[in-house]
Amino acid sequence: MNRRDFSTTLAAVGLGGSMFGPAAAQGGPVEGTHYVKLAQTATVSAPNGKIEVVEFFWYGCPHCYELEPTLEEWIKKLPADVAFRRVPVGFGATHEAHQKLFYGLEAMGKLELMHKRIFAAIHLQRQRLDKEADQVAFLTANGVDGAQFAKLTKEFFVVNKSAQAKKLSEAYKIDGVPAIGIHGRYYTAGSLAGDNKRALAVADFLIERVRKG
């Protein structure tokens, strides 16, 4: 979204060459068509022995919101050697405001509690949540200490996390969301794979490729 027109089709699919067309019939997803291999490896933060998977997203993106239930089910089925994390992008001022919301809540230990509620507030209740005062009011109404949140967003942890998120999205050359990065080497997205569920299937394929070296 915003920098690329992502498909929102969510047809049920399985992983197999035929789902990606004749060119992929023998070997599965095709590099340069269904996923991109990075010319330079991006930073990986997962513990040694873990394969890192990163979802690049924005709370204001309707496609990210639509993907969330499917993504959560996919995450539950990831193998033990896979470390998943979300990274909010910082393309512009509104994205950066939502970055602070994400990392401020992470610093407070309230992210898991509020993640779905933020998506719902923006996409169902039509709240923008791109101003600190609106964020504080929303969090306070949901039982989170808004004053503590406002303080934390100005401290090093949140500022540094936001800077790292921007640097990582640039390293992956992400220009739209949702997108999925695989262990600093590859990324895929609905616009490449065909739709967002196919992107998850491509991610499974790439995880296995990293696992096999």
C-alpha positions as CSV (number, residue, x, y, z in Angstrom):
1,M,0.0,0.0,0.0
2,N,1.1,3.6,-0.7
3,R,4.1,2.8,-2.8
4,R,2.8,-0.2,-4.6
5,D,-0.7,-1.6,-5.5
6,F,-1.0,-4.8,-3.5
7,S,-3.6,-7.4,-4.4
8,T,-6.1,-8.1,-1.7
9,T,-7.5,-11.4,-3.0
10,L,-7.4,-14.0,-0.3
11,A,-8.4,-17.2,-2.1
12,A,-7.4,-20.4,-0.3
13,V,-4.3,-21.9,-1.8
14,G,-1.6,-24.5,-1.0
15,L,2.1,-24.4,-1.8
16,G,2.9,-25.9,-5.2
17,G,4.4,-25.0,-8.5
18,S,1.0,-25.0,-10.3
19,M,-0.4,-22.1,-8.2
20,F,2.3,-19.8,-9.6
21,G,1.7,-20.7,-13.2
22,P,3.5,-22.8,-15.9
23,A,6.9,-21.2,-15.4
24,A,7.0,-22.4,-11.8
25,A,5.4,-25.8,-12.4
26,Q,8.6,-27.7,-11.7
27,G,10.4,-25.7,-9.1
28,G,7.8,-23.7,-7.2
29,P,8.0,-19.9,-6.9
30,V,10.2,-18.1,-9.3
31,E,12.9,-15.6,-8.3
32,G,12.3,-12.2,-9.7
33,T,8.6,-13.0,-10.3
34,H,7.2,-14.3,-7.0
35,Y,9.9,-13.1,-4.7
36,V,13.1,-10.9,-4.7
37,K,16.6,-12.0,-3.7
38,L,18.4,-9.1,-2.1
39,A,21.7,-8.1,-3.7
40,Q,23.1,-7.3,-0.2
41,T,22.0,-9.2,2.9
42,A,20.0,-7.2,5.4
43,T,20.6,-7.4,9.2
44,V,19.2,-10.4,11.0
45,S,18.3,-10.0,14.7
46,A,17.1,-13.5,15.4
47,P,19.1,-15.7,17.8
48,N,21.7,-18.0,16.3
49,G,20.1,-21.0,14.6
50,K,16.8,-19.3,14.1
51,I,15.4,-18.3,10.7
52,E,14.1,-14.7,10.9
53,V,10.8,-13.8,9.3
54,V,9.7,-10.1,9.3
55,E,6.3,-8.7,8.4
56,F,6.6,-5.1,7.3
57,F,3.3,-3.4,7.9
58,W,1.5,-0.2,8.7
59,Y,-1.5,0.1,11.0
60,G,-3.3,2.3,8.5
61,C,-3.0,-0.1,5.6
62,P,-6.3,-1.9,4.9
63,H,-4.5,-4.8,3.3
64,C,-2.4,-5.3,6.5
65,Y,-5.6,-5.3,8.5
66,E,-7.3,-7.8,6.2
67,L,-4.2,-10.1,6.3
68,E,-3.9,-10.1,10.1
69,P,-6.3,-13.0,10.9
70,T,-4.7,-15.2,8.2
71,L,-1.2,-14.1,9.3
72,E,-1.9,-15.0,12.9
73,E,-2.9,-18.5,12.0
74,W,0.2,-18.9,9.8
75,I,2.4,-17.7,12.7
76,K,1.0,-20.3,15.0
77,K,2.1,-23.1,12.5
78,L,5.7,-21.8,12.0
79,P,8.4,-24.4,12.9
80,A,10.4,-24.0,16.1
81,D,13.5,-22.8,14.2
82,V,11.7,-19.7,12.9
83,A,11.6,-16.4,14.7
84,F,8.8,-14.1,13.6
85,R,8.6,-10.4,14.3
86,R,6.6,-7.4,13.0
87,V,8.3,-4.2,11.8
88,P,6.2,-1.1,11.3
89,V,7.3,1.0,8.3
90,G,8.1,4.7,8.4
91,F,7.4,5.9,4.9
92,G,5.9,9.2,6.0
93,A,4.7,11.2,9.0
94,T,1.6,9.1,9.6
95,H,3.6,5.9,9.3
96,E,6.2,7.2,11.8
97,A,3.4,8.2,14.3
98,H,2.2,4.6,14.2
99,Q,5.7,3.4,14.6
100,K,5.9,5.3,17.9
101,L,2.6,3.8,18.9
102,F,3.9,0.3,18.2
103,Y,7.3,0.7,19.9
104,G,5.9,2.7,22.8
105,L,3.5,-0.1,23.6
106,E,6.3,-2.7,23.2
107,A,8.4,-0.8,25.7
108,M,5.4,-0.9,28.1
109,G,4.8,-4.6,27.6
110,K,1.3,-3.7,26.3
111,L,1.8,-4.5,22.6
112,E,0.1,-7.9,22.6
113,L,-2.9,-6.4,24.4
114,M,-3.3,-3.5,22.1
115,H,-2.2,-4.7,18.6
116,K,-5.7,-5.9,17.4
117,R,-7.4,-3.0,19.1
118,I,-5.3,-0.5,17.2
119,F,-6.2,-2.1,13.9
120,A,-9.9,-2.2,14.9
121,A,-9.8,1.5,16.0
122,I,-8.4,2.6,12.7
123,H,-10.3,0.4,10.3
124,L,-13.6,-0.1,12.0
125,Q,-14.0,3.0,14.2
126,R,-12.3,5.3,11.7
127,Q,-9.8,6.8,14.2
128,R,-6.6,8.0,12.7
129,L,-4.4,7.7,15.8
130,D,-1.6,9.7,14.1
131,K,-1.5,12.5,16.8
132,E,0.0,11.9,20.2
133,A,-3.1,13.4,22.0
134,D,-5.4,11.0,20.1
135,Q,-3.1,8.1,20.9
136,V,-2.9,9.0,24.6
137,A,-6.7,9.3,24.8
138,F,-7.2,6.0,23.0
139,L,-4.8,4.1,25.2
140,T,-6.2,5.7,28.4
141,A,-9.7,4.6,27.3
142,N,-8.3,1.0,27.0
143,G,-6.7,0.9,30.4
144,V,-3.1,1.8,29.3
145,D,-1.2,4.6,31.1
146,G,-1.3,7.3,28.4
147,A,1.1,9.6,30.3
148,Q,3.7,6.9,30.6
149,F,3.3,6.1,26.9
150,A,3.8,9.7,25.9
151,K,7.0,9.8,27.9
152,L,8.4,6.6,26.6
153,T,7.9,7.6,22.9
154,K,10.5,10.3,23.4
155,E,13.1,8.1,25.0
156,F,16.0,6.3,23.3
157,F,14.4,2.9,23.1
158,V,11.5,4.0,20.9
159,V,13.5,6.5,18.9
160,N,16.2,3.9,18.2
161,K,13.7,1.1,17.4
162,S,12.0,3.4,14.9
163,A,15.3,4.3,13.3
164,Q,16.2,0.6,13.1
165,A,12.8,-0.2,11.5
166,K,13.4,2.4,8.8
167,K,16.9,1.1,8.1
168,L,15.7,-2.5,7.8
169,S,12.9,-1.6,5.5
170,E,15.4,0.3,3.3
171,A,17.8,-2.7,3.4
172,Y,15.0,-4.9,2.2
173,K,14.0,-2.2,-0.3
174,I,10.4,-2.4,0.9
175,D,8.2,0.1,-1.0
176,G,4.8,-1.2,0.0
177,V,3.0,-3.2,2.7
178,P,2.3,-5.9,3.7
179,A,5.6,-7.5,2.7
180,I,7.5,-10.4,4.2
181,G,11.3,-10.5,4.6
182,I,13.0,-13.8,5.0
183,H,16.3,-13.9,7.0
184,G,17.8,-10.9,5.4
185,R,18.0,-12.6,2.0
186,Y,14.6,-12.5,0.3
187,Y,11.2,-10.7,0.4
188,T,7.8,-11.4,-1.1
189,A,4.5,-9.7,-1.1
190,G,1.0,-10.0,-2.5
191,S,1.9,-7.9,-5.5
192,L,4.6,-10.4,-6.4
193,A,3.1,-13.7,-5.4
194,G,-0.4,-12.9,-6.7
195,D,-2.2,-12.3,-3.4
196,N,-1.4,-12.2,0.3
197,K,-2.1,-15.9,0.9
198,R,0.2,-16.9,-1.9
199,A,2.8,-14.6,-0.4
200,L,2.7,-16.7,2.8
201,A,3.1,-19.8,0.7
202,V,6.1,-18.2,-1.0
203,A,7.5,-17.4,2.5
204,D,7.2,-21.0,3.5
205,F,9.1,-21.9,0.4
206,L,11.9,-19.4,1.2
207,I,12.1,-20.5,4.8
208,E,12.8,-24.0,3.6
209,R,15.4,-22.7,1.2
210,V,17.2,-20.8,4.0
211,R,17.0,-23.9,6.1
212,K,18.7,-26.0,3.5
213,G,21.4,-23.4,3.0
